Amino acid sequence: MLSANAVSFKSIITISMVGILFLLTPIKTISAEPHSSLTFYSEIYPPGTFYQDGQLTGVSVEALRLIWQSLGVPPAEINIVPWARGYSIVQQQKNTALFTMSRIPSREHLFKWAGPIFIDKYVIVAHKNISEEKLTPDNLFNNYFALIRDDVTSLLLKEEGVRNLVESKDMEHAERLFSARRIDLLVISVNGLAQIYETSPAKRDKYKIVKELAVIGDYIAFNKQTDDKIIHQYQQAIVRLQPMFKALHAKYQLNQK
């Protein structure tokens, strides 16, 4: 997923062994039992979560593993599912969490939150040779949009009154529809778009960003029945691990502006 010449984690930031031990020492002795009952869900959406050499990785996955280590709790299983399925499960089932999720007002009451893990910008992308007439303020939202079902981009566009949404199970499928020119526009995060360019460099000359939708923090979203003590412990760990999170942002070349 990341190119061989990507700047390594070690070269981005040097943290002394003493500092690492401090950051990863559990905040306090806590019972692992409530934490071990949690089930985590995520989707494939680089650079947050993806497979590399058969292993699940990404900035969100590495951040979550650092949190578990800091809390002194055993790693939980991470279930990879389509976003819409995970989104539904975590609203309905106790002891579940979905990561990472953009935290917006319309979702606030649906989950409990810990984060942010990183910040992301969501944009509308077009082919460079698209008719400019389609991109005028009067016409832009009359096009068809490729995006992920129940993704934050879907919610944002629906709030704008947009109805021409072609919702896919994941970004790979959505981008495939757009690339084949079956859909006019693609809605994606800038970091997700950077990963597409990393994998397919020729697309840099074919795609262009035509509108910014929002800049939003991405969090771990927990089922509302999750014990508040667990939420507090995760939030404490996230705050304490900020130096290491910043190093992860650099490792995965995340745009945090």
QUIPEGI-V254444 format. One record per residue. N is the residue number from 0. OMEGA is omega in whole degrees, 0 to 359 (* if undefined). Layout:
N OMEGA
N OMEGA
This chain:
0 179
1 183
2 182
3 182
4 176
5 183
6 184
7 178
8 185
9 183
10 181
11 184
12 179
13 179
14 182
15 179
16 178
17 180
18 180
19 180
20 179
21 183
22 185
23 174
24 181
25 182
26 174
27 179
28 182
29 176
30 180
31 187
32 180
33 181
34 184
35 179
36 181
37 175
38 185
39 179
40 174
41 177
42 172
43 180
44 179
45 5
46 181
47 184
48 177
49 177
50 175
51 183
52 177
53 182
54 178
55 182
56 182
57 183
58 180
59 180
60 180
61 179
62 180
63 179
64 175
65 179
66 179
67 180
68 180
69 180
70 181
71 179
72 182
73 177
74 177
75 175
76 176
77 181
78 179
79 182
80 171
81 185
82 183
83 179
84 178
85 180
86 179
87 182
88 187
89 173
90 189
91 189
92 177
93 173
94 176
95 179
96 180
97 181
98 342
99 185
100 176
101 183
102 180
103 185
104 183
105 177
106 191
107 186
108 185
109 187
110 163
111 194
112 170
113 182
114 3
115 173
116 173
117 178
118 179
119 177
120 181
121 189
122 172
123 184
124 177
125 169
126 185
127 182
128 177
129 176
130 180
131 178
132 180
133 186
134 179
135 179
136 181
137 187
138 188
139 186
140 174
141 177
142 173
143 186
144 173
145 181
146 182
147 179
148 179
149 175
150 178
151 180
152 176
153 180
154 181
155 181
156 177
157 176
158 176
159 181
160 181
161 182
162 184
163 184
164 175
165 190
166 181
167 180
168 180
169 183
170 179
171 181
172 180
173 182
174 178
175 177
176 180
177 182
178 179
179 178
180 174
181 178
182 186
183 191
184 177
185 177
186 192
187 173
188 179
189 178
190 174
191 178
192 178
193 178
194 175
195 178
196 179
197 182
198 183
199 186
200 182
201 182
202 175
203 181
204 183
205 185
206 173
207 175
208 182
209 178
210 172
211 180
212 186
213 170
214 192
215 174
216 178
217 189
218 163
219 181
220 182
221 171
222 187
223 180
224 178
225 180
226 180
227 178
228 179
229 178
230 180
231 180
232 176
233 181
234 176
235 181
236 180
237 179
238 184
239 184
240 184
241 178
242 180
243 176
244 178
245 177
246 176
247 178
248 179
249 180
250 182
251 175
252 180
253 172
254 183
255 180
256 *
